[in-house]
Amino acid sequence: MVARDAGVSPRTVQNWCNQGLLRCERLPSGHRRIPATAWALFKAGGGRAEQDAVATASARQDELEMRIRRASSPQEVMDLLLAAT
């Protein structure tokens, strides 16, 4: 349905999901389910809203990984992980 709505091939939609441009859920069967809200955001921003969200999450993850590498004790690592959730 998304591919038809976007006027692209199903493979293009898979690529968008694989690249983190379009949020999807993987079903036990291996198929992808794209929430209506994710598709609406993608369409409204030409994919920009989803891209920005992915970029922000990626930057946060990178920052957390850097802080964990610099942590001086296991307790400090635990504190960082708890604060991130």
Summary of the structure (lengths in Angstrom):
residues: 85
radius of gyration: 17.0
end to end distance: 34.2
largest distance: 52.7
contacts: 195
relative contact order: 0.10
helix: 67%
strand: 5%
